[in-house]
Amino acid sequence: MGDEESLRETEICYRTLLASIDQGFCIVEMIFDEHTQPVDYRVLEVNPVFEKLTGIADDKAGDGKTARKTVQNLDEKSVALYGRVALTGEPLRFVEKSTATDRRLDVYAFRIGGDESRKVGIFFNDITERNRAEQSLAESEKKYRSLIEQASDGIHTYDFEGNFIETNSKLCEMLGYAPAELLRLNVKDLVPPEDLKINPIRFNELRGGRTLINERRLLRKDGTLVPVEISGKMIENGLLQAIIRDITERKNAEAQIRQREERLRAIFETSHDGILVEENERIVYVNNSYLRLFGYDDAQELIGRHISTVISDDDARRLIEFGRGRLNCRAAPSKYEFKGRRKDSSSVEVEASVSTSKVGGAIFITTIIRDISERKRAEETLLKASNQLRRSHEELEFRVQERTRELEAVNEERVAALRQLVTVQEDERQRIARDLHDQLGQQLTALRLKLEMLKKSGAGNADLSEQIGAAQKIARELDSDVDFLAWQLRPTTLDELGLVAALDNYVRQWSAHFNIPAEFNADRFAQTLLNCETETNLYRIAQEALNNISKYARATRVNVFLEPRDGCAVLIIEDNGAGFNPGNGAVGGNGRKGIGITGMRERAALIGGKLEIESTGGAGTTVFVSVPVLDLKGENNQ
């Protein structure tokens, strides 16, 4: 094979190689001026990849023009760099942009030949996509770093030995370290040794791909501790990442909640009232007062049991329906009484106040109870006393009516029998008044003393004290009513001080008792003499008239006068009430018949007097009674 053929084969191999490589390649010859400054170049050889990347072809036309003048695609900076390679022989690597294809190229230039050669070989790699990927990665990295830095939690990465790799400013702020200081530490340096013994860092589980969430205490640079919640996991690059949240506020809130719970529990446990909490009709809590009231020693004896355990059979169904109604948003009473069932199966009277609450999606019913056994006994005592008083009053009314009917039946002895009846009535009134005062009065006094003792024994229980106070009020009112009734039956003032003082006292007491303003006037009657029988009957007439007013008149003003007039004593009782028709014997205009007016007329007749009534419906009533008075000799002036 000759030299020419060998050269041809070499050239074929050379060009085959240039055509097959995935890099752009060209050979240029640099052109310098008289000052050895590169001013241009001529493309001598290119491969297909180079033409595709740059749009520059080799100058084989032989027209004497340089490639740069033919294709304007490289800037002055590139010309200068290629010229430096041609002059110094030192290869260069740099990045340039092809204006023809708008591609970024990684350029490697080297001199071909000896020191005198001005030829430069150039390899081009297209790094456009790589550059875009790097830019995208840089932007992603920037966004990632921005996100990490703006995070409200501390974030750091570390290796499987626990050495810090990267951290954000929030973690530095949380722990009081500068970033450089923190990056020199191991995660174990931030955990108290005693905590590591109890709860070591589980690197193997993290390496296995588990995500671990844990609460720890971390050491600040100043030695103080901060409670945190740590979420750790392995990330894509084989490192570990932890997100650390400061839970100081949450821990403080939990501590406050625990303190409030402890205070509430202390209040519940020291409460004099029994407290029970139920869920789905099962007991979940009882306090000590509840246990004592129901005879249990330990709360565990009741916890978990059905609510019917502490309710008598008579009341269980009713109370369970109340509870189910509350759970289903139906109306149910919030306060009621029932009989509780003690551990020994005996019963206890209690009053319950009930409320519902929703916690964590569960509905709880809270029942506060208080023992009302004493109150019940006091109410029974008061009821008995009231019934006894009512029976006494009914007995009195019956006896009065019976005597009156007997008097009307004996017409020919009417006056004598009437006088005898009045005498008997007065005696009977006096006896009943004495019985009320001596017997029922003593019982009421004993009841009031008993209530006072109960109030003192229950001084620590506000609700019981309030209930006993209410019972005491009823007892006082009952005692007052008994005294008023006894006083109505026979006032001692009439016997001791006479009619004027007795009427004056009675009008004032009546006004106060029935809360009806009333006045009595007897200024001109001071020297008028009346016998005992006359005074008694005038007093009873006034008493009956005022009694009718209190029952039927609906008056707001009453005046009573006692005055001498033309040798007579005149008693006047007037009111501004509803009035009635005196002709039909009715009182109050409602057609109700009674013996009041008849009794007043008969009493007036017994003492030689007369009674007149003036009344109009809606215009009030006036009662006039006129009786003769005693002269200076003590005889009736008739």
BAZABA-95456 format. One record per residue (C-alpha): residue in one letter; z, y, x. Coordinates in steps of 0.02 Angstrom, whole numbers, plus 32768, in hexadecimal, padded with zeros to 4 digits. Each point is the difference from the previous one (the first is absolute). Example, Ala and Ser with C-alpha at 12.3 -4.5 7.8 and 13.67 -1.06 7.14 Angstrom:
BEGIN
A81867F1F8267/S7FDF80AC8045/
This chain:
BEGIN
M800080008000/G7FCE80A88049/D806B809D800B/E7FA080547F76/E801D7F717F87/S80B77FF98030/L801380B87FDE/R7FAB7FEA7F59/E80767F757FCF/T809480688039/E7FC480917F97/I7FEA7F8E7F6A/C80B37FC08016/Y803D80B28017/R7FAD803F7F63/T80357F657F9D/L80B280238036/L7FF680B87FCE/A7FB77FD17F58/S80877F7F7FDC/I809F80608027/D8059805A7F70/Q801F809B8069/G7F8A80908015/F7FBC801480B1/C7F91807C8056/I7FCE803C80AE/V7FE680B98019/E7FC780658096/M805F80A28015/I7FA780A4802C/F805F80838067/D7FDC80B58029/E8007805180AE/H80BD800F7FEE/T80137F467FDE/Q802C801F7F4B/P7FC07F817F82/V7F8780547F8A/D7FA97F6E7FAD/Y7FDA7F478007/R7F737F887FE0/V80197F5D7F9F/L7FB87F748066/E803A7F657FA4/V80537FDB7F58/N80297F667F9B/P7FE97FF07F41/V80BA801B7FDC/F7FFC80A48062/E7F6A803E7F9C/K805B7FD47F5E/L80A080588035/T7FB6809E804A/G7F4D800E7FC4/I7FC6801680B7/A7F6B7F9C8042/D7FC97FEC80B7/D7F80807A8046/K7F6A7F8F801C/A7F80807A7FBE/G7FE9804880AD/D7FE780AF7FBC/G80798049807D/K807B80357F7B/T80B57FCE800E/A80517F9F7F75/R8080808A7FE4/K7F78807D7FDC/T7FAF7F857F8C/V809D7FC77FA2/Q808D807E7FF2/N80957F8D7FEC/L807C8018808E/D806A80988025/E801A805B80A5/K80A67FA8801C/S7FAA7F558005/V7F7B80418079/A8089803F8074/L805F7F5B7FFB/Y7F647F998025/G7FD580768090/R80AE7FE9804A/V7FEB7F437FFD/A7F5680108057/L804680718089/T80AA7FAD8021/G7FDA7F4A7FD6/E80A67FF67FA1/P7FED7FAE7F55/L8041805C7F66/R80367FCD7F51/F8006807B7F70/V7FD680157F49/E7F6C80627FBF/K7FAF801B7F56/S7F4A7FDD7FDE/T7FB880927FA0/A7F6B7F987FCC/T80647F757FAA/D80A980567FE8/R80557F6C8056/R808F8006807D/L7FD97FA480A1/D80707FBA8089/V7F9B802780A0/Y800D7FAA80AB/A7F9080518087/F7FE37FC280B4/R7F86802A808E/I7F717F8A8025/G7FCA7FF880B6/G803F805280A0/D804880AA8024/E7F5780547FEF/S7FDB7FB27F57/R8004806E7F67/K7FF27F737F84/V80917FDE7F87/G80197F637F99/I805B801C7F5A/F80507F847F88/F8024803A7F4E/N80787FAE7F85/D800080397F4A/I80B6802A7FD9/T7FDF805E7F5E/E80517F7E7F8F/R808C7FDF807B/N801F80BA800C/R8003800E7F43/A80787F6E7FF7/E806D80518084/Q7FFE80A47FA1/S80297FA57F5E/L808B7FA38059/A803F80A38049/E7FFF80517F55/S80597F697FB6/E807C8006808E/K801B80B97FDF/K801A7FE37F47/Y80737F6E8026/R80658069807A/S8007808E7F81/L803A7F897F79/I80837FB48074/E803E80AC8035/Q800980407F4E/A805A7F667FBE/S80AD801E7FB9/D803A7F5C804F/G80157FD580B7/I7F737F918042/H7FF17FA880A7/T7FA47F6E8050/Y804C7F898080/D7FD97F5F8059/F804F7F567FE9/E8083802C8082/G803780957F98/N7FB980878076/F7FC3809E7FAC/I7F44801B8005/E7FE980947F8C/T806B806A7F8C/N7FF180947F8A/S805F80A38000/K80647FD27F62/L80547F70805A/C802580708095/E804C80807F8A/M80627F7A7FA6/L804C7FB980A0/G800B80A28066/Y7F8D7FC8808E/A7F688051804F/P7F647F927FF2/A7FFF7FDA80BB/E80B87FCD7FFA/L7FE67F8D7F6D/L7F687FAC804D/R806B7FCC8095/L80787F9F7F8F/N80057F537FB3/V801F7FEE7F45/K809F7FA0802A/D8044809D8054/L800780537F53/V80677F787FAA/P80BD7FF3801A/P80297F608062/E80767FC27F79/D7F7480127F7F/L7F877F9E806F/K807B7F70800A/I800C7FF67F43/N7F4B80277FD9/P7F897FEB8097/I7F4D803F7FFD/R7F927F717FC4/F7F6B80108077/N7FC47F4D7FE1/E7FF2801C7F45/L7FA080A2801E/R7F8D7FA5807B/G7FE37F807F77/G7FB880857F8E/R8097801E7F8F/T802980AE7FC2/L80BC801D800F/I806480867FA4/N80B0801C803C/E808A80807FFC/R8050803080A5/R806380848058/L7FA580578090/L8050805E808F/R7FCC80B58015/K7FF6804D80AC/D80A880567FE1/G80527F587FD9/T800F80187F44/L7FBD7F7F7F87/V7F7A80167F7C/P7FE67F7F7F75/V7F497FD07FF0/E7F8D7F877FA6/I7F827FAE8076/S7F5D7FAE7FCB/G7FB47FA08092/K7F5E7F9E8012/M7F7B7FCE807F/I7F64806D7FFE/E7F4B7FD5802D/N8008802580BB/G808B7F818018/L808B8082800A/L809280157F8A/Q801680977F91/A809E803C7FAA/I801280837F77/I80AF80498001/R804980607F6E/D80A180658009/I806A7FC27F6D/T809780708021/E7FED80587F57/R7FEA7F5A7FA7/K80997FB88056/N8063809B7FD4/A7FC57FF27F4C/E802F7F487FFD/A80AA802B8048/Q801880847F7A/I7FCC7F837F7A/R807B7F828046/Q808880848001/R7FD9802E7F4C/E80007F497FD1/E80A77FE88056/R804880987FA8/L7FBE7FC57F58/R80447F528020/A80A8804C802F/I7FFE80667F60/F7FD17F677F9B/E80867F968051/T808880837FE4/S7FCB802C7F4F/H80807FDB7F78/D7F6F7FD37F8E/G7FAD7F57800E/I7F4C8006803E/L7F7F7F747FEC/V7F4980008034/E7F867F807FBB/E7F4A7FD2801E/N7FA17F907F88/E80A47FDC7FA5/R804E7FC080A2/I80988054804F/V7FDA804980AC/Y809B806C801C/V80B0801C7FBD/N808880718045/N80B97FD88017/S803680547F5E/Y7F877F927F9F/L80457F658055/R80B480307FDA/L7FDA802A7F4B/F7FAA7F597FE4/G807B7F988065/Y7F907FCE8092/D80347FFA80B7/D7F5880078059/A7F5A80537FD3/Q7FA47F618032/E804A7FAD7F67/L7F8F80707F96/I7F6B802A8071/G7F657FA57FC3/R804A7FCC7F59/H7FB8802F7F57/I804180A07FB3/S80437FA07F6A/T80897FBC8072/V806580A07FE6/I7FD7801E7F48/S80567FB17F6C/D7F977F8B7F95/D800C807B7F6F/D7FAE808D8063/A7F8F7FA3807B/R7F637FFB7F97/R800D80B87FD1/L8019803C80B3/I7F787F918048/E7F8580487F81/F803580AE8038/G7FD67FD380B5/R7F587FB27FD5/G7FD6809A7F9A/R8020806F8098/L7F917F94806E/N7F74800E7F7E/C801780BD7FE9/R804A7FED7F52/A808C80707FC2/A80AD7FBA8023/P80AC80537FF6/S8044804080A5/K80B67FF67FC8/Y80557F7C7F96/E809A7F947FF1/F800B7F438011/K80777F738025/G7FF87FC080B2/R80287F4D8030/R807E7FE8808D/K7FFF7F70807B/D80897FAA7F98/S7F9380147F63/S807280857FB5/S7FAF809F7FBE/V801380B68031/E7FC880997F9E/V7F8F806F806A/E7F9180977FED/A7F5B7FFC8060/S7F8E80888043/V7F557FBA8032/S7F7080458068/T7F627FB8804D/S7FAF802180AA/K7F637FC58058/V800A7FD380B9/G7F707FB3805F/G7FA77FD07F5F/A809A7FA47FBB/I806180417F6A/F80BE7FFD800B/I807C801D7F73/T80A7804E802F/T80937FEE7F88/I80A080648017/I80907FBF7F97/R80B280387FDB/D808D7FA47FAD/I8020804A7F53/S80847F817FC7/E808A80847FFE/R7F9080797FA3/K7FD97F7C7F7F/R80B97FDC7FE6/A802280BB7FF0/E7F7480107F81/E80477F6F7F9D/T80AC80528001/L7FB580A47FC6/L7F9E7FA77F7A/K809D7FAD7FC0/A805C80A67FFD/S7F6E80537FA7/N7FF97F757F80/Q80BA800C7FE5/L7FF280BC7FE6/R7F6F7FE87F88/R80607F7E7F9D/S809780737FF9/H7F94808D7FC2/E7FAC7F907F80/E80AB7FC27FCA/L803980B27FEA/E7F66802F7F9C/F80137F657F97/R80B680257FDC/V7FDB80B47FD3/Q7F747FCD7F8B/E806D7F777FB6/R808C807B7FDD/T7F86807B7FB5/R7FB57F7E7F8C/E80AD7FCC7FC8/L802C80B67FDC/E7F6480187F96/A80277F5F7F9D/V80AB803E7FCA/N7FCB809A7FA0/E809D80237F99/E806C8002809D/R7F788056805F/V806080938046/A809C7F9E802C/A7F9D7F6F8045/L7F8F80778060/R80948057804C/Q804A7F57802C/L7F587FCB8048/V7FF7809C806A/T80AE7FDD803E/V7FD07F4D8026/Q7F62803D8056/E80628075806E/D807B7F778029/E7F737F888022/R7FA5807F806B/Q80A0801E805E/R801A7F45801A/I7F4D7FE38036/A800680988071/R809C7FBA804F/D7FB17F538012/L7F64804C804F/H806A80648078/D807C7F77802B/Q7F937F658001/L7F4A802D801D/G80328094806A/Q80667F8F8073/Q7F6F7F85800D/L7F89808C802C/T807B80418082/A800A7F52804C/L7F437FF57FFF/R7FF080A6805B/L807F7FC88082/K7FA27F5D8018/L7F5D805F8018/E80528074807E/M803D7F688062/L7F517FB67FFB/K7FB780A3803E/K807980048093/S7FDD7F4B802E/G7F4580217FFB/A800780A6805D/G7F847FC38081/N7F7D7FD07F7F/A7FA9809B7FC1/D7FA57FAA7F71/L809D7FA67FC3/S806480A2800B/E7F7A80587F9A/Q80037F787F7C/I80BF80017FF7/G7FFA80BF7FF4/A7F8C7FEF7F6B/A807A7F857FB1/Q809080778021/K7FA1808A7FA9/I7FEA7F917F67/A80B97FD38004/R803180B8800A/E7F8F802A7F6F/L80477F6E7F9D/D80B280388029/S7FD380B07FCA/D7FB47FC07F5E/V809E7F9B7FDC/D806E80978021/F7F91806C7F92/L80037F7F7F74/A80BD7FEE800A/W801280BB8003/Q7F8E800E7F67/L806A7F817FA4/R80A180608017/P800A809E806C/T80B080218040/T7FDC80BB7FFF/L800380027F40/D80B17FBC7FFD/E80418068808F/L7FA880AA7FF2/G7FB7800A7F51/L7F5580137FB0/V7FBE80988060/A80207FB680AC/A7FC47F547FC8/L7F5B80447FB9/D7FE4806E8098/N801A7F6C8073/Y7F967F8C7F96/V7F6C80787FF4/R7FFE801680BC/Q800E7F448022/W7F7C7FD87F7D/S7F898081804B/A80167FBA80AE/H7FEF7F4C7FC7/F7F6180187F9A/N7FBA808E806B/I7FEB80737F68/P803980B48016/A808D80247F86/E8081808B7FE6/F80A480067F9E/N804B80A27FBD/A80AC80107FAD/D803880AB803E/R804380387F55/F80537F5B7FD5/A80918006807A/Q808980247F7E/T7FBB7F937F74/L80727F707FCD/L7FC07F577FCB/N805F7F607FDE/C7FE37F648067/E7F967FA97F7C/T7F8E80977FEC/E7FEA801280BC/T7FD77F468013/N7F7E80037F75/L7FAE80A2803B/Y7FF77FB580AE/R7FAF7F617FBD/I7F8380647F98/A7FCD8064809A/Q7FF77F5E8063/E7F907FAC7F7F/A7F8E80987FF3/L7FEA800980BE/N7FE47F448003/N7F7280137F81/I7FB5808C8068/S7FFF7F95809E/K7FAF7F6F7FA2/Y7F7F80527F92/A7FEC80BC8012/R7FA5800E80A9/A805780A78011/T8000806F809A/R808E80727FC8/V80A27FE77F9C/N8087807E7FC9/V80A97FD47FB5/F806E80847FAC/L80B27FF47FBD/E803C809D7FA7/P8072803C7F74/R7FA780427F66/D804E80317F59/G809A7F918015/C7F9C7F6D803C/A7FD57FB280A5/V7F447FF88012/L7FAD7F858078/I7F4780208024/I7F8F7F8C8066/E7F4C803A8016/D7F6E7FBF8068/N7F48802A801D/G7FC57F4E7FEE/A7F857FA37F90/G806280187F5D/F7FF97F8D7F67/N80077FFD7F43/P80B880027FCD/G7FD47FCD7F4E/N7FD67F4C802B/G80927FE58073/A7F8C7FDE8093/V8021803C80AF/G7F7480328076/G7F7780037F7C/N7FD27F48801C/G80447FBA7F5C/R80917FAA8058/K80977FF07F8F/G80AF800A804A/I80B6801C7FD8/G801380968073/I7FE7808A7F80/T80607FA07F79/G808F7FE98079/M800480B8802A/R800180307F48/E808F7F877FDA/R8066803F8092/A7FE880B37FC4/A80377FCA7F52/L809D7FAC8045/I803E80A68044/G7FCE80657F67/G7F658048804C/K7F457FF97FE5/L7F697FDE806D/E7F53804D7FF2/I7F627FDC8063/E7F6A80738018/S7F697FB38051/T7F42800F8003/G7F897F8C805A/G7FDB804A80AC/A807980937FE8/G80A77FB38031/T809E7FD77F9E/T80A3805C7FD7/V809D7FA87FC3/F8087806C7FA6/V80B07FBC7FE3/S8081806C7FA9/V80B77FC97FE9/P809D80607FC9/V807B80358088/L80C080008003/D805D80A07FD3/L8094803A8066/K80707F8C7F9E/G7F9D7F6B8034/E7FAE7FE07F56/N7F477FF17FDB/N7FB680A37FC2/Q7F937FBE7F71/
